[in-house]
Amino acid sequence: MSEFTEIQTGPTVADMVGRYIDLLPVLGEYSPSTIETYRSSYECHVVPLLGDIRVRELRPYHVTTAFQMMAIRGGKRGKPVDKPTILKVHALLSGAYRWMVEARVCDVNPIASVPRPKSGPSMAVAYDEEEFGTICAALLSMMESDKTTRQNIARRNLAMASYIELNTGERLGEVCAQARADARLRFADFHVGHTMIERPHLRRKRLPKNASSVRNLSVDDEVMDTVVRHIAWQDTYLDDPGPKTPLICTERATWMRPSTLSAQYTALSESLGLPEGTTAHTLRHTHATWLIYQGVDIKTVQWRLGHASINTTLNLYAHILPGADIAASKAFADARRRCAP
């Protein structure tokens, strides 16, 4: 062996950050959705960019270089990664290295010397009036066929999942976790008490009872009628349906993966000519945006979305709060008229 060859030992960044993510559910400090986001960030960015480096060998410049690469071409199809995603990777690495120092895996936390990327204003992207009408018409059209072919079952369940997300503002994982009993016809609402987790395996997870994400979301009669028709159609191809049957399910009455529906929705969006970059999550943003346009107060919007903090809601939708700005304009005009000579 050459005297210039450096022998590197010990676990890699990929090894230890992966272990840290696996430990998060036990620690109970993060929500299931946050853990899923961390796992996605780990697989898409940490492993390919930093994974082979030994944990003791990681230096701040490695991380800043990785962030630069993400910002230039680190996303899908070589596109830039947005700042919120880079911030998530920074938060993941920070937490992982704090844990490693406490566990004495390494002596120093190099992420402490990495400047936290500055986040620009976070703004939700929603469908405008024309696009809103386009997706509504498409979803209702997709639910007209009563065929029980495998293709139509997938297509119609996608439409129903998207329809519920649009009309309630639920997260897609929450929609996928709803059983028939959660569509409460008597109260004309949806009970949100579970979410679907895909890793390490697909499972339906109960949300903490004290969390803001547990909620009952009212809908109008038209939405409930559509749900009733959906359930009646499902009964024509399911063997033994009941209250515990998934509201959105495969031809074998099994739970559906949010990631699968998300990919299918993206394909649907592209086929309809909707704006590039919109996803299934755009339906949730559209629900909140149009509530605000209609004058619903921000606290109610926070409740329907299941945000733990109203600051999250304000940060996402502050740019579409025209009511307050119009009121300010009128108030100033009144003052000007009173003071004018």
N, C-alpha and C positions, 0 to 999 in steps of 0.2 A: 504494500500500500504506500502511495506517495506521501512524503512528509508534509505535503501541502494540502492533502485531503482532510477536510474538516468532518469529523464524525459527529453527526447530530443525533441526539437521543431524546426520548420523551414524547408525549402525545402531541398531536398536531392541533392547530386551531379548529379544524373540522371535527376532530375527536371530542374536544372539550366543550365547544359551543353546542355541539349536538347533545352531549350529556346534560348540559345546563338546561336546554329546552325541554328535554325529557323530564327533568326535575321540577319544572315550573308548576305543573298541576299539583304536585305534592306540597309545594311551598304555599300555594293558594293565594299568591299576590297578584295574579293577572287573570283576566277573563279568558274563556275559551277562544273567543275571536282574536284577542291579542296574541295568544300563544300560537294560533294558526298563522297569523300575520308574521310572527317571528320565524316560524318554521319555513314559511315561503321565502322570506328574506334570506334565511340561512341557505336554503337549497339553490336559490337563484343568484345570490351575490357573494355570500361569505365563502361557500365551498369553492366556487370556481376562481375567485380572486385572491383569497387568503388561506384557503383550506390546507394547503400542503406545508405551510410554515409552522415550525414548532412553536408551541405557545410561549416558551421562554425567549424565543428569537424574534417575536413580533415587535416591530418598532413603529412609532407614530408615522413615519414617512410611508411605511407600507399601507397604512390605513388611508392616509390622505391621497395617496396615489390611486388606491382602489376607488375612493369617492370620485376622483377626477375621471377615471375610466367609466364609472357608472353614469356620470353627468354627460359624457360625450357619446357613448355607444353601448351602455350597459343593459339596455332594455331589450324587449322582444324585437326581433328583426333588426337589431343593431341601432335601435332608436334611443335617444337620451332617457335617463331615468329621472322622474320628477323629484323635487326636493323633499317632500314628505317621505318618500321611500328611502332616500339616503338618511334622513333623520331616524327612521326606524332601524336601519342597520347600525347606526351609531348607538342608539339606545340598547339594542341587543348586545353589541360588543361590550358596551360599558357595564351592563349588568352581569354578563358572563365573566368578565375579568375581575369584577369586584368579588364575585363568588369564588373564582379561582384563587385570589389572594387570601381570602378568608379560609379556604380549604388548603392553603399552603401548596398549591400546585405550582404557583410562581410567586415571586417576591414583589413584583412591580406591576402596576396596572398601566400599560402604555396608552390606553385610551384616554386616561386623564390628561394627557398632553396633546390630544387631538382636538383642535377647535371644533365645537359643535356647529355643524353647517347651519347657516342662517336660513330660516324658513320664510318664504314669501307668503303673501296673503293666501290663505286656503279658501277657495271658493268652490261651491258645489256647481256642477254642470247639470242642467235640467233641460227637458224638451220645451221648445216654445209652443205657441198655440197650434201651429200647423203640424208640427211633429207629434204633439200630444194627440191630436186627432188621428194622425196616421197610425200610431201604435195602438190606440184604442180600437179602431176599425179592424186592424189586422188581427188582434187577439180575439175579438168577438167572432170574426170570420173563421178563425182556426178552430173554434169550439162548436161550429155548426155541424160538422160531419159526425155521424154516429157510428162510423165504421169501427170495427174492433181489430183491425190489422195492427201489427206491431208498430208500423210506421205512424199510423194515426194515433195510437195510444201515446207514443212518445210526443208527438206533435201537440196533442190536445192537453196533455199534462203540463207541457212547457207553457202553453198558453194560459192555463189556469194559474200556475205558479206566478207567472209574470203579471197576470191580472190582479192577483191578491197583493203582490208587492206594490203595484201601482196604486191600488185603492186603500191600502193600509199604511204604507211606509215601512213595512217590516223588512228586516234583513233577509236575504235569500236563504240563509241557513235556518232562520226561524220559520220561514214558510215551509221549507222542506221537512221540518220536524213536527208539523201540525198533523194530528190525527183528526178523523172526522168529528170526534166529540169536541174538538177545539173550535169548530165552526158552530157556534151556539145560536141555533135558529131562533130559540125563544127570546134571546136578548138582542138579536141582530148584531152580534159582534164576534170577534175572533179572540180566543184566549192565547196569549203568547207566554209559554212557560218552559219551552225546550228549544234547543238548537241542535243542528247536525254537525258533528265533528268528523272529519275524514281521516285523521291520522292519530295513532298508527293504523287504525282501521275505522271504517264507517260505523258511527254509533250515534244514538239520540241521547243528548245530555240534558238533564234538568237544570234550568237556570236557578241561581240562588233566590230564595223567596224574598230576601231583603234587597235584592238588586232592582234598579230602576227598569231593567229590561223585561221584568215580569209585568205584564199589563193586559188589559182588555180593550180592544180597539173596535169602536162602533163603525158600522157601515150602513149604507142605505139599502132599501128593499131590492133595488135592481141587482146589487152585488149579491145579496143572499139568494135571490132567485136563480142567479147564474150558478152559484155553488150547489144549490139543490139539483139543478139539471145535470151538473157535472157528476154528482154522486149517483144519480139515477143512471147515468150512462155507464159509470164504472161498474155498477151492479150487473151489467150485461156481459162483462168479461171476467169478473172476479169470482172465484169459487165460493168463498165464505166470508163476505164482507161484514163489517160490524163497526161499532164506535171506535175501536182501536186501530182500524185500518188507516194507513196513511192517506191523507187527503190528496197528496201528490205521490203517485206510485207507479211502479212498473206493471207489466201485464201479470206478474206473479205476486202482486201486492207487497213488494218490498220497497223500503225507503229509497229515495233517489238522492244522488250526490249533488250538492250545490255546484261543484265545479263542472259537472256534466251539463247541468241546466244553464250555467253561465256561458259556457262555450256555445251551446245551442242558441242562446239568446243573441250572442254576438253575431252568429251567422244570419239569424233572422233580421237583425238590425241592418246588416250590410245589404241584405236582399231587398229591404224596404227603402234603401237610400237614405237612411238616417245618418246624422253626422258621424264622421269617423272618430273613433275613440270612445263613443258612448258604450256603456255596458249594462248588464242587468241592474247594477247599482244605480244607474241613471233613473230607473223607475222610482226608487226610494227618494232620490233627490227631487224628482219631479213632483212627487206627492207633497213633500215639504214646501217646495217652492210655490206651488199653486195654492196651498193653504195660506201662505203668507200673502200672496197676491189677493186672496179673497178676504183678508183682514183678520185671520185667526191670530190670536196673540202667541208670542214666541214661547211662552211657558207651556201652552197646549201642544205646540209643535214638538217641543222637547219631550213631552210625555209620550206622544204617539211614536216618536222615533226611538224611544228608550235610551236617550242620552243620559249618562250619570250626572253630567254638569251642564248647566244652561250655557256656559261659556263655549262648549263644543258646538252647540246649536248656533249661537251668535257668530262664532268664527266662520262657520260654513255658509250662513245665509244673511249676514249683515249687509251684503251688497244688493240684496233684493228686498230691502225693507223700505219701500217707497212711501208707505203710509206715514211714517214718522217724519220723513223729509218733506212731504207735502204739507203736513201739519205745521212744521217749522216755518215753511215758506208763507203760509197763510197767517201765522202768528206775527211774523215780522211785518207783513203787509198791513195788518191791523194796527200794529204799533206805529208804523210810518204814517198811516192816514191820520191817526190821532194826534201825532206830533207835528204834522205838517201845518204851516201857517195858513 
